[in-house]
Amino acid sequence: MKKYACILLAVFLFVNCTEKKQEPIKISPDDLHNSIDHVIDIMIHDIFSPPVASRIFAYPNIAAYEIVAQTNPDYKSLAGQLKDLRPIPAIDTVSGINPQLSALIAHMHISRQLIFSEDKFDVLQDSLFTKWKTMNEPEFEASKAYGLKVAEHIKDWMSKDNYSQTRTMPKFTVDTDDQARWQPTPPAYMDGIEPHWNKIRPFIIDSASQFKPIPPPAFSLEKDSDFYKELIEVYNISNEITKNGDESEEVAIAKFWDCNPYVSVTRGHLMFATKKITPGAHWIGITKIAAKKTNSNFDDTVFAYTKTSMAIADGFISCWDEKYRSNLIRPETLINQHIDENWKPILQTPPFPEYTSGHSVVSGAAATALTSIFGEDFSFEDDTETPYGLPIRKFNSFNEAADEAAISRMYGGIHYRAAVEVGVGQGRKIGALLNSKIEMKKNSSLAHN
């Protein structure tokens, strides 16, 4: 009798242990947040330009979103809405696939393909794969297989966006004979980055020039000209906000929105880079803050990241189209040549033409997308920059944050007023088109689609 009881106990323990191993794998929004944060850390290490960084955000999010849209009735596929995107392979609902797990795996797989330091990403991915496989191997393997299948589909679409072709196009040629044209700026005097970014296939806008802004004020160094007034305004504001030695609110704003991955520091004969996030990464961070504040579930979090990243990506395409068309000289160059040879901007001037302001355009686009998701008066505390030693800033809305991001470029001494005011409007037009043209959320409990 005792032997029989022992056998029953052993069988019970075996079954109980087996059941624990086969429990469903639960994927939380934090799993997605953590993966994106890890990618951003690697992007900072690899020093991607702001336009290229926007592409790295967009494609993984779209892959994840398309899987979510397969099984969540609230969402509509982007196939047929985004340029050249065909429907992804259909999910087999009876094969034990966990769609959230597949979505995260697809997101991670494409992210890994788009960064340089793949080995740094493998540390996170291998750890998660081991955990998920231990929890429920059949569910993990089925979900992984489907996630990778979708990832390959999205990668095929991605490969046709002209990015590879732009890698072999000629460098930007500086016109030194025209004093209105952009010239490389100190301390690194880098070449103009991504001069062919307007040839990248956009996601929602018809073409890079769809929202072509009005031209900047006509170049003139006559003191009564509109252009010179904007130039001297940059110089005077910079001197005013730094005159007391203590850091003013305007200087704090400039530094908070710096987001320049190209900052070079010179120490004697040495020059090295200090690494920071890009403007797009800052707004991806704000997306995370909004999703966490609203306790958004995994699917809604994927939606928020996807919509915002598409707005940012097309914002850079539109902005870079204008930058290399107007090819306008930066304030630093003119102030040093004609006003004050010892003047330095608060922020380091980034290596591309002035008009329009990239941060202003993508901030306007991202804020418009986020407002459509979370509402007009969504207050939040922006702690995106705390890892880089900057304090939290509070905002009453996404649009308030976008306006501050725009004016920060003038406080920083790297843009004229027209570039920031026209730029943020340019971005808002892109965001408005996204809201009206692309249907993502059908039965929304959120603000809009």
Secondary structure, DSSP 8 states (H G I E B T S, - for coil): -HHHHHHHHHHHHHHHHHHHHT------HHHHHHHHHHHHHHHHHHT--HHHHHHHHHHHHHHHHHHHHHH-TTB---TTTSTT--------TTTT--HHHHHHHHHHHHHHHHSS-HHHHHHHHHHHHHHHHHH-HHHHHHHHHHHHHHHHHHHHHHTTSSHHHHTTS------TT-TTB----TTT----S-TTGGGS--SSSSSTTTT-----------TTSHHHHHHHHHHHHHHHHHTTSS--HHHHHHHHT---TT-EEEETTEEEE-----HHHHHHHHHHHHHHHTT--HHHHHHHHHHHHHHHHHHHHHHHHHHHHH-B--HHHHHHHHT-TT---SS---SS--SS-HHHHHHHHHHHHHHHHH-TT--EEE-TTGGGT---EEESSHHHHHHHHHHHHHHTTSS-HHHHHHHHHHHHHHHHHHHHH---BSS-SSS--
